[in-house]
Amino acid sequence: MTKFEEKVYNVISLIPKGKVATYSDVAKAIGHPQAARAVGNALHKNPFAPVVPCHRVVNSNGYLAKNFGAGGIKEQQLRLQAEGVIFYNESKVSLTKYQYHFPKESI
């Protein structure tokens, strides 16, 4: 695992249940604001899927990832629904309601 991936997984672990963050939120939180795509790539190969809640990361429009570390859209949706997240449609989360903003001092 690279240091970048380690930072990504550590930051994702800070997202509380019932909230989501975007790829770019995570990129900014680790100090690489232009690395949203690299964050997405790290999520898709997450070797720690049972303990790193990558299902809580969505794209910049609130859509679920097609392939995230622990499965596809349906599994990601089920995990988020179990945490109380309600969807606009089958694969879109309201960022206004559920987006988590990382506190600067926690990173």
N, C-alpha and C positions, 0 to 999 in steps of 0.2 A: 504494500500500500504506500502511496506517495504521501508526502507531508500535506499537500493540497487536499487530497482525499480525506486525510485524517482531520484536517480543519473543518471540512464540509460536514463530516459525520458528527463531530463534536458540536458544531453550531446547530445542526438539525435536532440533536438531542435536547436542545433548550426549548424547542417549540412545544407549548403546552397542549394537552388534550383539548380537542374542540376548536383548535386554531390551525391555520395554514400559513405558509410563507411561500413567496414566489422564488424562482431560481435566482432572480436578481437580488431579492432581499438577502438570501443566503450569501451570494457573492459579495455584496456590500458588507455584510456582517463579518466576513473573514478577511476583509481588506483588499478584495480584488473586484471592484465594481464592474469591470468589463468582462468578467468570467462566468456569466450566467450559463452559457452553453457548456462550459467545462463542469459546472455544478451539476447540470442535467446528466452529463455523461457519468459523473461519479455516482449519482443516484441509481442509474440503471445497472451498475455492477456492484451495488452495495453488498459486501460479503457479510454484513452484520444485520440483515433484514429483521430478524426477530427482536433485536434490541435497539436499533436505530430507526426511529419512526419516519422513514422517508415517504410514507404515504401522506404525510402532512405537507408535502411540497407540491406546488402546482405551477403552471406557467403564468406568464404575466397577465393573462386575461382570466385566470381562475379555472382553467380547464385542467382536468386530471391528466397525468402522464400515461401514455399508452403502455409503456413498459417501465415499471419502477422495480426496485430491488426485491420486492416480495410478491410480484405478480402483475397482472394487468389492470385495466381500468375498473373492472367489476370488483376485484378484491380491494383495490384502493378505495372505491366508493363504499364498500361494506365496512371497512375499517373506520372511515370517517363518519359514516352514519352511526356506528356504534358509539362514537364519541359525541354525538349530538349535532353534527353538521348536516344541514339541509341543503339540497341542490336546487338550482334553477331548472336544470334538466338532468339527464342521466350523467353528464360529465362536467358540469360547471358549478363552481362554488362562488358564493357572493363574497368578494374580497372586502367589500364595505363592512360586512358583518363579521367575517371570520379571519381576516388577515391579521397576523401577528407581526408586531414591529419590535425588533430586537432592541433592548435597551443598550446604549453604547457602553455602559460600564460593565455589562455582563460578558463582553467579548474580549 
